[in-house]
Amino acid sequence: MIPTSHPSPEEMARLTARMLLEIGAVHFNAEEPFTLASGLPSPTYIDCRKLISHPRIRSTLMDFLTVTVMRNAGFEAFDNIAGGETAGIPFAAMVAERMALPMTYVRKKPKGYGRNARIEGEMTEGQRVLLVEDLTTDGGSKLSFVDAIRETGASCAHTAVIFHYGIFPQTEKTLGDHGVSLHALCTWWDV
């Protein structure tokens, strides 16, 4: 179902940050930095995967993410919602349900058996695909997923995440240079 009323982007960012803090998804460790998916060390780690265990918060944030994407990209901008393996898959399924669109997912690399595919589900040439992930640091893994989507003949000009660190200045430029717009509910500055 597409939500018909929603708070401002600033209020959604504030509420998203509050919910992430409330469920203990924000971790700090100055002595032993976390290694992010980008390979960068960080004294903080945001564990959006915890959201799948909190249905009320999860549902609210998926409404927010759906509204954010539709507000920024358009109401009829997509034909398919793709989740990035692994953390993006449940969030892509929930966004696809809300937007009444097919859902697929993108593997980091082929399994090595069966169809040996990176795309699971049906994605066809010409489809406009939204890539959904839990978060982004430098955008590197998003580009790998986008490339796999584009190899099918589909297009992917948008990625949506719950959390964007927002402290790595090259992220949006890297994605933009690749023709991808980033839509995020909140950043480190909101937390």
C-alpha positions, 0 to 999 in steps of 0.5 A, a space after each residue: 500500500 502506498 502511504 498517502 500522508 507522510 512527514 517532511 524529509 527532515 522529520 523522517 530523518 529525525 524519526 529514523 535516527 531515533 528509531 535506530 538508536 531505540 533498537 540499539 542499531 547504532 554501535 560505538 567503539 573508539 578503541 577497536 574500530 569496526 571495518 565497514 563493507 567499504 573496508 574503511 575503519 570506523 568507530 561507529 557501525 549502524 546495524 540496520 539488519 536489526 530492523 527486521 526484528 522490530 516490526 512496528 519500526 520496520 514498517 514505519 521505516 519502509 513507509 518512509 523509504 517508499 515515500 522518499 523514493 516516490 517523492 524524489 524519483 516519481 510515482 511511476 518511475 520503476 518497474 522492478 525493485 531489486 535488493 542487494 544481497 544480503 541486507 537489502 533483500 528484506 527491505 526490497 521485498 517490503 518496498 516492492 509490496 508497498 509499491 505493488 511491483 515485482 521484486 528481485 535480488 542481486 547477488 554479490 557474485 554468481 553462486 557457481 552452480 545452477 543458473 550461475 546468475 547474479 540476478 534472482 527473480 525476473 528482471 527483463 530488458 528495459 525495466 527501470 529498477 530501483 536498488 534497495 539496500 540497508 545503508 551505504 558508506 562509499 557507494 562501492 557495493 551499490 555500483 557492483 549491484 547496479 552494473 549487474 542490473 544493467 547487464 540484463 538490459 534493465 536500467 538502474 538510476 536510483 538506489 534507496 537506503 535507510 542510512 547513509 553515513 554522509 561523511 565520505 564526500 566522494 559517495 554521492 559523486 561516485 554514484 552520480 558519475 555512474 548515473 545513480 541518484 542516492 535516496 537515504 532516510 537519514 545520515 550520521 548528522 541526523 543520529 
